[in-house]
Amino acid sequence: MSQISGDGTIRTVGSAFEIRFDRWYPQPTGEVWDAIATAEGLAHWLADARLDPMPGGVIELDFGDDDGGSMRGAVARIQRPRVLQYSWSMADEPDAVVRWELPTLDEGTALSLTLTLSGEAEDSALLLAKWHTRLDALAAYLDGEEFVRDEASLDHLLDHYRESGA
């Protein structure tokens, strides 16, 4: 079973801030890579997607009207199956650079997700809770389980991150 509890951290980096999550999955690296770096994989756990997997390629995610609309970005770096980095621009979130890293392990797959966001973290607890939930959905997808997004779970995570001082 995948690790679905890994809390995110937030820190200031110059005039920006950085959110980071580290997770571990029992699935092989290629399976995790396909889930985060292909349109088909992203559509199963994150949002309907378009992804041109090359530097300068377009990434678009359609979360639907209820979940914040759409995101558009450009691929900055891709090194199969280890690194995917792209810009993130979405109406209800600060612009960001999203970087997925899958370091080599003997067994399973480690995943590091780093979001470098411009400006100030107006509601860092909400961003941490949203991305925590998104990674929980990834874990469920990789484990072959259904993930149900609900407001109660998001509210619980939001309270957790606010209580921890985020």
MOHU-V695553 format. One record per residue. N is the residue number from 1. RES is the residue in one small letter. SS is DSSP state (H for helix, E for strand, C for the rest). OMEGA is omega in whole degrees, 0 to 359 (999 if undefined). D_LAST is the distance of its C-alpha to the last C-alpha in Angstrom with 2 decimals. Layout:
n:N res:RES ss:SS omega:OMEGA d_last:D_LAST
n:N res:RES ss:SS omega:OMEGA d_last:D_LAST
This chain:
n:1 res:m ss:C omega:181 d_last:27.87
n:2 res:s ss:C omega:175 d_last:24.78
n:3 res:q ss:C omega:182 d_last:21.54
n:4 res:i ss:C omega:185 d_last:19.30
n:5 res:s ss:C omega:186 d_last:16.60
n:6 res:g ss:C omega:180 d_last:15.01
n:7 res:d ss:C omega:175 d_last:11.23
n:8 res:g ss:C omega:176 d_last:9.66
n:9 res:t ss:E omega:178 d_last:8.09
n:10 res:i ss:E omega:178 d_last:7.12
n:11 res:r ss:E omega:178 d_last:9.31
n:12 res:t ss:E omega:178 d_last:11.55
n:13 res:v ss:E omega:184 d_last:15.09
n:14 res:g ss:C omega:180 d_last:17.60
n:15 res:s ss:C omega:180 d_last:17.19
n:16 res:a ss:E omega:172 d_last:15.03
n:17 res:f ss:E omega:186 d_last:11.79
n:18 res:e ss:E omega:173 d_last:11.90
n:19 res:i ss:E omega:181 d_last:10.43
n:20 res:r ss:E omega:173 d_last:12.50
n:21 res:f ss:E omega:172 d_last:13.86
n:22 res:d ss:E omega:181 d_last:16.92
n:23 res:r ss:E omega:175 d_last:19.23
n:24 res:w ss:E omega:179 d_last:22.88
n:25 res:y ss:E omega:179 d_last:25.61
n:26 res:p ss:C omega:183 d_last:29.18
n:27 res:q ss:C omega:178 d_last:30.69
n:28 res:p ss:C omega:183 d_last:32.40
n:29 res:t ss:H omega:181 d_last:30.78
n:30 res:g ss:H omega:180 d_last:33.09
n:31 res:e ss:H omega:178 d_last:31.95
n:32 res:v ss:H omega:178 d_last:28.22
n:33 res:w ss:H omega:180 d_last:29.21
n:34 res:d ss:H omega:180 d_last:31.22
n:35 res:a ss:H omega:183 d_last:28.35
n:36 res:i ss:H omega:190 d_last:25.99
n:37 res:a ss:H omega:174 d_last:28.70
n:38 res:t ss:C omega:178 d_last:31.32
n:39 res:a ss:H omega:181 d_last:31.54
n:40 res:e ss:H omega:179 d_last:32.99
n:41 res:g ss:H omega:180 d_last:30.23
n:42 res:l ss:H omega:181 d_last:27.41
n:43 res:a ss:H omega:182 d_last:29.32
n:44 res:h ss:H omega:186 d_last:29.23
n:45 res:w ss:H omega:185 d_last:25.50
n:46 res:l ss:C omega:182 d_last:23.66
n:47 res:a ss:C omega:172 d_last:26.02
n:48 res:d ss:E omega:191 d_last:29.57
n:49 res:a ss:E omega:165 d_last:29.76
n:50 res:r ss:E omega:182 d_last:31.99
n:51 res:l ss:E omega:173 d_last:31.55
n:52 res:d ss:C omega:190 d_last:34.07
n:53 res:p ss:C omega:176 d_last:33.25
n:54 res:m ss:C omega:177 d_last:34.41
n:55 res:p ss:C omega:184 d_last:33.09
n:56 res:g ss:C omega:180 d_last:33.17
n:57 res:g ss:C omega:182 d_last:33.26
n:58 res:v ss:E omega:167 d_last:31.59
n:59 res:i ss:E omega:177 d_last:28.76
n:60 res:e ss:E omega:177 d_last:28.37
n:61 res:l ss:E omega:179 d_last:26.43
n:62 res:d ss:E omega:181 d_last:27.43
n:63 res:f ss:C omega:183 d_last:24.90
n:64 res:g ss:C omega:184 d_last:27.28
n:65 res:d ss:H omega:183 d_last:27.01
n:66 res:d ss:H omega:185 d_last:24.97
n:67 res:d ss:H omega:173 d_last:22.12
n:68 res:g ss:C omega:177 d_last:21.69
n:69 res:g ss:C omega:186 d_last:25.00
n:70 res:s ss:E omega:178 d_last:25.57
n:71 res:m ss:E omega:176 d_last:24.12
n:72 res:r ss:E omega:179 d_last:26.40
n:73 res:g ss:E omega:178 d_last:26.21
n:74 res:a ss:E omega:179 d_last:28.47
n:75 res:v ss:E omega:179 d_last:28.73
n:76 res:a ss:E omega:182 d_last:28.44
n:77 res:r ss:E omega:174 d_last:29.17
n:78 res:i ss:E omega:178 d_last:30.49
n:79 res:q ss:E omega:184 d_last:31.85
n:80 res:r ss:C omega:347 d_last:32.94
n:81 res:p ss:C omega:187 d_last:31.66
n:82 res:r ss:C omega:188 d_last:29.01
n:83 res:v ss:E omega:170 d_last:27.06
n:84 res:l ss:E omega:180 d_last:26.28
n:85 res:q ss:E omega:179 d_last:24.53
n:86 res:y ss:E omega:175 d_last:24.57
n:87 res:s ss:E omega:183 d_last:23.29
n:88 res:w ss:E omega:177 d_last:21.30
n:89 res:s ss:E omega:185 d_last:22.09
n:90 res:m ss:E omega:188 d_last:21.26
n:91 res:a ss:C omega:186 d_last:21.64
n:92 res:d ss:C omega:179 d_last:18.36
n:93 res:e ss:E omega:177 d_last:16.07
n:94 res:p ss:E omega:175 d_last:16.09
n:95 res:d ss:E omega:186 d_last:18.82
n:96 res:a ss:E omega:166 d_last:17.92
n:97 res:v ss:E omega:182 d_last:19.76
n:98 res:v ss:E omega:180 d_last:19.41
n:99 res:r ss:E omega:175 d_last:20.81
n:100 res:w ss:E omega:176 d_last:21.90
n:101 res:e ss:E omega:178 d_last:23.53
n:102 res:l ss:C omega:180 d_last:25.74
n:103 res:p ss:C omega:181 d_last:26.96
n:104 res:t ss:C omega:175 d_last:30.29
n:105 res:l ss:C omega:175 d_last:30.48
n:106 res:d ss:C omega:183 d_last:33.60
n:107 res:e ss:C omega:180 d_last:32.41
n:108 res:g ss:C omega:183 d_last:29.93
n:109 res:t ss:E omega:170 d_last:27.37
n:110 res:a ss:E omega:178 d_last:24.16
n:111 res:l ss:E omega:172 d_last:21.84
n:112 res:s ss:E omega:177 d_last:19.23
n:113 res:l ss:E omega:178 d_last:17.43
n:114 res:t ss:E omega:175 d_last:15.99
n:115 res:l ss:E omega:176 d_last:15.05
n:116 res:t ss:E omega:188 d_last:15.52
n:117 res:l ss:E omega:179 d_last:14.78
n:118 res:s ss:C omega:176 d_last:16.74
n:119 res:g ss:C omega:182 d_last:15.76
n:120 res:e ss:C omega:179 d_last:12.57
n:121 res:a ss:C omega:182 d_last:9.33
n:122 res:e ss:C omega:176 d_last:10.35
n:123 res:d ss:C omega:183 d_last:8.27
n:124 res:s ss:H omega:179 d_last:5.89
n:125 res:a ss:H omega:179 d_last:5.15
n:126 res:l ss:H omega:178 d_last:8.94
n:127 res:l ss:H omega:178 d_last:9.67
n:128 res:l ss:H omega:181 d_last:8.19
n:129 res:a ss:H omega:179 d_last:10.15
n:130 res:k ss:H omega:182 d_last:13.09
n:131 res:w ss:H omega:175 d_last:13.51
n:132 res:h ss:H omega:179 d_last:13.19
n:133 res:t ss:H omega:179 d_last:15.90
n:134 res:r ss:H omega:179 d_last:17.89
n:135 res:l ss:H omega:173 d_last:18.11
n:136 res:d ss:H omega:178 d_last:19.15
n:137 res:a ss:H omega:176 d_last:21.83
n:138 res:l ss:H omega:180 d_last:22.95
n:139 res:a ss:H omega:180 d_last:23.37
n:140 res:a ss:H omega:178 d_last:25.39
n:141 res:y ss:H omega:181 d_last:27.51
n:142 res:l ss:H omega:179 d_last:28.30
n:143 res:d ss:C omega:179 d_last:29.26
n:144 res:g ss:C omega:181 d_last:31.51
n:145 res:e ss:C omega:176 d_last:29.73
n:146 res:e ss:C omega:177 d_last:28.91
n:147 res:f ss:C omega:180 d_last:25.31
n:148 res:v ss:C omega:176 d_last:24.90
n:149 res:r ss:C omega:176 d_last:21.99
n:150 res:d ss:C omega:183 d_last:21.51
n:151 res:e ss:H omega:182 d_last:19.40
n:152 res:a ss:H omega:179 d_last:19.12
n:153 res:s ss:H omega:178 d_last:17.48
n:154 res:l ss:H omega:179 d_last:14.95
n:155 res:d ss:H omega:178 d_last:14.34
n:156 res:h ss:H omega:178 d_last:14.03
n:157 res:l ss:H omega:178 d_last:11.36
n:158 res:l ss:H omega:176 d_last:9.49
n:159 res:d ss:H omega:179 d_last:9.98
n:160 res:h ss:H omega:182 d_last:9.07
n:161 res:y ss:H omega:177 d_last:5.52
n:162 res:r ss:H omega:178 d_last:5.37
n:163 res:e ss:H omega:180 d_last:7.52
n:164 res:s ss:C omega:175 d_last:5.86
n:165 res:g ss:C omega:180 d_last:3.80
n:166 res:a ss:C omega:999 d_last:0.00
